[in-house]
Amino acid sequence: MSFLRVLLAILFPPLSVIDQGCGSVLIVFLLTLCGWVPGVIGALIILNKD
C-alpha cells in the first residue's frame, strides 16, 4: 500500500480501489454514500488485502 493510495483513499475512496475490480469500487462507492468515514475504512481494508 503506497502513500499515494492511502492519500487517495482518504480524499476520494472509490478512486483508490479502481483497479481492484468493479465489485470493490461499487462497495466502496455505496459505503461512501452512507458516509465518508465508512468509505475510507472500506477502501483501506480493500487496499490492505494482499
GUKOL-250279 format. One record per residue (C-alpha): x negated, y, z negated; residue number from 1. Coordinates in steps of 0.02 Angstrom, whole numbers, plus 32768, in hexadecimal, padded with zeros to 4 digits. Example, Ala and Ser with C-alpha at 12.3 -4.5 7.8 and 13.67 -1.06 7.14 Angstrom:
+------+------+------+-----+
!    X !    Y !    Z ! pos !
+------+------+------+-----+
! 7D99 ! 7F1F ! 7E7A !   1 !
! 7D54 ! 7FCB ! 7E9B !   2 !
+------+------+------+-----+
END
This chain:
+------+------+------+-----+
!    X !    Y !    Z ! pos !
+------+------+------+-----+
! 8000 ! 8000 ! 8000 !   1 !
! 7FAB ! 809E ! 803A !   2 !
! 7FBA ! 8149 ! 7FED !   3 !
! 8013 ! 818A ! 8088 !   4 !
! 8098 ! 8102 ! 807B !   5 !
! 80B6 ! 8128 ! 7FC3 !   6 !
! 80C5 ! 81E2 ! 7FE9 !   7 !
! 813C ! 81BD ! 8078 !   8 !
! 81A2 ! 814A ! 8007 !   9 !
! 81B6 ! 81D7 ! 7F8B !  10 !
! 81E4 ! 825B ! 800C !  11 !
! 8250 ! 81F4 ! 8084 !  12 !
! 8263 ! 813E ! 804F !  13 !
! 82B2 ! 80F2 ! 80EE !  14 !
! 8226 ! 8134 ! 815C !  15 !
! 81A1 ! 80DF ! 80F1 !  16 !
! 81E8 ! 8030 ! 8110 !  17 !
! 820C ! 8045 ! 81CA !  18 !
! 8190 ! 7FBC ! 81FC !  19 !
! 81D4 ! 7F3E ! 817C !  20 !
! 826E ! 7F14 ! 81E3 !  21 !
! 831D ! 7F52 ! 8200 !  22 !
! 8363 ! 7F03 ! 8162 !  23 !
! 82E5 ! 7F59 ! 80F2 !  24 !
! 8306 ! 8002 ! 8142 !  25 !
! 83C2 ! 7FEA ! 812F !  26 !
! 83B4 ! 7FB7 ! 8078 !  27 !
! 8343 ! 804A ! 804D !  28 !
! 83B2 ! 80C1 ! 80AF !  29 !
! 844D ! 8088 ! 8050 !  30 !
! 83F0 ! 8096 ! 7FAA !  31 !
! 83B9 ! 8145 ! 7FDA !  32 !
! 846C ! 8174 ! 7FFF !  33 !
! 849B ! 813A ! 7F50 !  34 !
! 8413 ! 81A6 ! 7F08 !  35 !
! 8362 ! 81DB ! 7F29 !  36 !
! 8314 ! 8178 ! 7E99 !  37 !
! 835D ! 80CD ! 7ECA !  38 !
! 831F ! 80E9 ! 7F7C !  39 !
! 826F ! 8110 ! 7F41 !  40 !
! 826D ! 8079 ! 7ECD !  41 !
! 82AE ! 8007 ! 7F57 !  42 !
! 822D ! 8048 ! 7FD3 !  43 !
! 819E ! 8031 ! 7F58 !  44 !
! 81D6 ! 7F7F ! 7F30 !  45 !
! 81E0 ! 7F53 ! 7FE9 !  46 !
! 8136 ! 7FA2 ! 800C !  47 !
! 80E8 ! 7F47 ! 7F79 !  48 !
! 8116 ! 7E9A ! 7FBD !  49 !
! 8087 ! 7E3E ! 8013 !  50 !
+------+------+------+-----+
END
